[in-house]
Amino acid sequence: MVFTVQQIATALGARVEGDAGLTVQRAAEPAQADAQALALAMDPKYVEGFAQGAARAAILWDGADWQALGLRAAIFVPRPRYAMSGLTRLMDPGPEIAPGIHPTAVIDPTAQIGPGAAIGPFVVIGARAVIGQGARIAAHASVAEDARIGDDALILQGVRIGARVRIGHRFIAQPGAVVGSDGFSFVTPEKSAVENVRESLGDTGDAAKQGWTRIHSLGAVAIGDDVELGANSCIDRGTIRDTVIGSGTKLDNLVHVGHNVRIGRDCLLCGQVGIAGSSRIGDRVVFAGQVGVNDNIFVGDDVIAGGATKIFSNAPAGRVLLGYPAMRMDTHVEVYKGLRRLPRLFAQVAALQKAVSKRPETD
């Protein structure tokens, strides 16, 4: 793939100086950039790398002296990270999935495959499934009966789409993602020790020894448009009603969404986030890595939770959370400062006790 500097700048809506007709084939950091690479130096801290590389063109921060860096052309962007999204989209060739249906694919005769779809080796598509136009499905993926997937989907290797799942347009699923597995829902014939503990906050009560009985999942999963799932993420189907993922929401690798959960629009869930059953997550919520959400609670719109936060109770809209258990981020910082001071406080208290004990007794 060969691009002119002008083509890249046009795609980014950015300004060019120098030889706009110069061509590049890839992007690289300045120290690793050869003459065919576009050097990415959108921060002054990368300047030293130009002396080690051989770049002729670069993306630079506003105000950079591109000629002093020995370049023949430069692209200037006001918001570097946003520019990265456009540049990587332009240069990413995507997975190689041959057009049409691979001869090893197994497709039920009642399934509907949209025009322009590409179905890779050993893909299995079940009865009455509907695959939208332009969809691409890579090797060893499976789509179960009555599932519906919108236009321009990209479903990568080993993805599993369960029965009756409904997915919107421009869906992306990274390798190993599972949509529509049964929810983790079990019950005992009589009141269990777990139920007693939840009510008493510690007492298991007189629960008898008994086994767990499975509650089957009759619902499915409904996913909006422009949703992306990371590798090995898992979304459980609902018990009666569907589990729901709103349009524009992105899930990182190893995210788990439990049964009956409802997630709003444009949320961002980072690696190893776990959301327990029947919780509701608002719009534009951001959970950093390893955030955990208790079952049957509500997290409001625009909530941001820092890494490893554990949310046990309802969180109001706009709250910024951190810690275990979750609390306001500024409060958590103060609490942590106090925790670090505890050894010094204990030493001071011990010194005071010792001083008081040596004072002479008075009548």
N, C-alpha and C positions, 0 to 999 in steps of 0.2 A: 504494500500500500504506500503510494507516494502522494504527498500533499505539498502544495505551495504554502509559503508563509501567509499569503493573502487568503487562501482558502481557510486556513486555521483561524486567522483573525476574524474573518467574516462569520464563521461558525460560533465564535465566542463573543461577537459584537465588540471586538477590541480594536485598538489603534495600532497601526504598523508604522515603523520607521525603518529606512534602509531598503534593501533589495527584496521587494514583496514577492518576486517571482522565484526566489530561491526555494529549492525543494528539500524536504526531509522525509524520512520513512518511519520514524519512531520517536518516542520521548525518552529522556534519560536525565539523571542528575548531572550537573555540570562536570564533575570529576570523571564520570563514566561516558560522557557524550563524545562520539566521534563526529566526523563531518556530515554524516547522514542523520544525525539525531538532533532533535529540538531540545535544548537544555532548559530545564525547569528551575528557575532561580527567582521565585516570586517574593523572596525575602533576602535582605542584604547578607544574612549569615551564610548564604551559599556562594558568595563571591569568590572565595579562595579556591573553589573547585574548578573555576575556569582555567587556572594555570596548569591543572593536571589533565584536563580534557582538550578536545579539539573542535568544540562546537562552533558553527558558523552563525547559528540563529538561536534565539532564546526567548522564553516568556519571562519578563522582568516586572519588578514593582514600579509603580509610578515614580518618575524622577530619576531613575537609574541612568548612568552614563554608559550607554551600550557600546559606543565607539571606543571608549577607554578599555572596555573588556575584550577588544579585538574581534567584535562580531560584525557580520555583514548585514544582519537584519534583526529586528527586535519587535516583539509584541508586548504591549503594555495593558495590564488588566487591573481594574480597581478593586476587585474582590477575588483574591487568588484561589481560595478553596472552591468557590463557585465556578471559577474558570476551569478547575480540574474536572468538574463534572462534565462540562461540554467537551473538553479535550479528550477525555477517556472514552466518552460516547462516540466521538468521531473516529478514534483510532482503534477501537475494539472490534476485531473481526467477528467475534462471537463464535459459538461452537459450530463445528462442521456437521450439519445434519442434511443429508442429501434430500433434494425435493422428491415428493411423491411418497409412496409407501414401500418400505423395505420388504423383500419377499419373505423374510422370517417373522414379520409381525403377524400377530394373531388378532384379527378384528372380527367381532361378531357381525353377522350379516345385517342385523337390525341397527347397528351403530351408524351414526351420520358423521362423515368427515367433511369439513368445509373445504372450499376451493383454496388451492395454494398451500395446503397443510403439508408438513414434512414429518413422516412417521419413521423412526429409526429402527435398528435391529432389535428383535425379540420384545418389542412393545406388545402389550396385551390390552385390548380395549373391549369392554364388556357390552352386554346387551343393552340396547336403547341409549347408549351414551352418545352425547353430542359434542363434537370438537369443532370449534369455530374456525373461520377462514384465517389462513396465514399462521396457524398454530404450528409450533415445532416441538416434537416430543423425542427426546434422546433415548438411547438404548436402555432396555430392561425396565423402563417405566411401565406402570399399569394404571388403567382408568377403569373403575368398576362400573357395574350396571347402573343405568339411569343418571350417571353423573353428567353435568353440563359445564363445559369450559368455553369461555368467550374467545373473541378474535385475538390474534397476535400473541398468544401465550407462548412462553418458553419453559418447557418442563424438562429438566435435566436428568441425568442418569439415576435410575433406581428410585425415582419418586413414586409414591403410592397415593392415588386419589381414590377415596372410598365411595361406596354406593350412595347415590342420591345427593352427593355434594354438588353445590352450585357455585361457580366461580365466574367473575366478571372478565372484562377485557384487559389485555396487556399484563396478564399474570406471569410472574416469574417464580419458579421453584428450583432452588439449588439441590444438588445431589442428596438423595436419601430423605428428603422431606416427606412427611406423612400427613395427609389431610383426611380426617374421617375415621380415625381409629376409635374403638369403643371407649367411653368414659370409664374412669376408675371409680366405680360405685358399687359398694357392698353393704349388706345389712345383716343383722343377727335376728333370730326368731324372737328373742327377748332383749330387753335393754342391755346394751353392752357396757363394758368398762370404759370405753372411749366416751360414750354418751354421759356416763356418770362424771367423768373427769371434766368434761366441758361445762357441766352444770355446777360442779362443786369447786372447780379449779384445783384439783389435787386428789380427791378421794375417789377411788375406783368403785366404792360401794360393794354390794353383795352380788355383782354380776356373776352368773354361772358360766362354767366352761362351755363354749359353743363355737361352732364354725361360722364362716362367712358365706352368705348367700348372694349371688350375683344379681345386680339390677341391670338389665339389658338396656342398650341405647337405641331408642326408636327414632330419635331425631337425626339430623345430618349436620352439615356445616354450610353456611352461606358466606361467601367472600365477595367483596365489592371489586371495583376496577382498580388497576394500578397497584395491586398488592404484591409484595415480594416476600418470599419465605427463604430463610437461610438453610444451610445444610443440616440435616438431621433434626430439624424443628418438627414438632408434633402438635397437631390440633385435634382434640377429641370431639367426636360428635355429641350432640345434646341427648339428654335422656328422653325428653318428650319434644321440646322445642329445639330449634337449631342453635348451635354455637355460631356466633356472628363476628366477622372481621370487617371493619369499615373500609371504604375506599381510601387508597393512598397510604395505608398502614404498612410498615416494614418490620419484619421479624428477622433477627439475627440467627446465627447457628445455635442449635440446642435450646431454643426457646420452647417452653411447653405451655400450651393453653388448654385448661381443663374443660370438662363438659359444661354446657349452658353458659359459658362466659360470653359476654358481649363487649367487644372492643370498638371504639369509635373511629373516626376518620383521622388520617394523617398522624397516627401514633408511631413511635419509634421504640422498639423493644430490643435491647442489646443482649449479648450472649448469656445464656443460662438463666434468663428470666423465667420465673414460674408463676402462673396465675391459677389459683385453685378454683374449683367449680362454682358456677353461678355468680361470680363477681362481675361487676360492670365497670368498664373503664371508659372515661369520657374521650373527647376529641383532643388531638394534639398533645397527648400525654407522652412523656419521655421517661423510660426506665433504663438506667444504666445497668451494667452487667451484674448478674446474680441478684437482682431485686426479686423479692418474693411477695406475693399478695395473698392474703387469707381468703377463705371461701366466703361467699355471701356478703361481700362488702362493696362499697361504691367508691371509686376514685374519680374526682371531678375533672372537668376540662382543664387543660394546660398545666396539669401537675407535672413536676419534674422530680424524680427520685434518684439520688446519687447511688453509686455502686454499693451492692450488698445490703441496701435498705430493706427492712422487713416491715410491711404494712399490715397491721392487724385490725385496724378499724377504719371507718370512713374517712376519706381525705377530701377536704373542701377544694373547690376549683381554685387554680392558681397557686396552690401551696408548693413550696420547695422543700423537699424532705431528705433526711439522711439519718442513718443509724438503725440500731436494733434495740428496742422497737423504734419505729419511725417517729421522728419529731422534726420540728422546723429546723432547717439546716443551721441557721444562726444559733439556735438554742443548743443543738448538738455540738457545735464547735466549742461553746462555752462549757458544756458538760465535760467534753473530752479534756479541755484545759484543766478543769477541776480534778479530773481523774488522774492526770499526770502529776498534779501537785500533792496527791494523797501521801506518798512516802515522806515528803518534806513535812507535811502537816502532822503525820504520826510521830516523826522525830521531835517536832516541836512540843507536841502534847506530852511525850515521854520525858522530855527535858523539864517541862513545867511540873509534872508529877514528882520527878526526882527532887526538884528545888523545893517544892512544897513539903515533901516528906522530911527534909533536913531542917526545916524551920523549927526553932525551939517552941515547945508548948507554953502557952501563957494561961494564967488563971483567969 
